[in-house]
Amino acid sequence: MNDTIIIRNGTVHDAINPKATVKDILISNGKISRIGKKLSAPSGASVIDASGLQVWPGLVEAHCHIGMSPFGTRDLSDYNEYTDAVTPQLEAIDGI
């Protein structure tokens, strides 16, 4: 398994530049090591073509709803139904 990945030509939204631009992202050993234009790929790196795609390096969704209510009634506690367009459905009550 190769530990180096390069994502090429994606429209990158990062915390440094206010305007998204087309760049490459180099990932080594599971961490972003470089972001820039026309990066050279190390020998044997896996290449992902992100042409025409939006890329948010390091984005983590820090806000989600697990679909549980303190009331314990499933039919009334499906709060995540309101977030379908943004957050995939996940109901913790189904795992109990």
N, C-alpha and C positions, 0 to 999 in steps of 0.2 A: 504494500500500500504506500502510495506517495503522500508525503506530508506537506508538499508544496502545491499550491493552487494559484493560478492567476486568472482573474476575472477581467476580460478584455472589453473595452469600448462601451461600458455602461454609463448612463447619465448618473453621475455620483452626487449625492447630497451629503455633505459632511459638515462638521461643526466649525471648520476653519473658514470656508468660503461661503459667502452669502448666496452666491448664484451657482446652481448645479451646472457642471460641465462634464463632457465626455472624458473619462479617465480609465485607467487600469487599477486593479487592486491586487496586491501580492499578499498571499496568506502563507505563512511558514509555521509549521508545528502548531496549527490551530489558532494562530494569532495574526492579526493584520500587521504586516511589517512595513509596507510602503503603499502609498497611493500617489499616482502621478500619470502623466501622459506618456504613452508608448514605452512602458517599462519593459526591460529585457527579462524574459522568462528563464529561470535556471533550467538546465538540462533535465529532462524527465518530468517537468512540472505538468500537472493536469491543467488544461486550458478550458475555460468556460467563456463562450461568446455571449456577451450581454448587450450586443448591438440593439438599439431601440428599446432597451429595458431601463427601468429606474432602479438604482441601487442605493441603499442606506446602510453603509458599513457600520457595524456595531450597534444597530438599532435593537433595542430590547423593549418589548411591551411590558411596562411596569404596572399597568392597571388592567385588571380583568375581573370578571364576576364569575364565581364558581357555581352559581345557580342554587344557592341554599338560603333559606330563610330561618330566622329564629322560631318561627311558628311551626315548622316541621310538616306543613301540608304541601305536598308536591305540586298539586294543581295551582296553588296560589303563590308558590315560591319560585316560579320559573322566570326570574328577573332577567336572565341572559337573552330572552326572546327579544328584548328591546335593543340589543346590540348586534343583531345578526349581520348588519352591513360592515361592522368593524371587527368584532371579536367572534371567532368560531364558537359554536355551542360546546359547552362543557358543563355537565351536571354532576357535581360531586355526590349528590344524593343517590345517583345510580350506582356508585361504587361502594355503598354501605350495605 
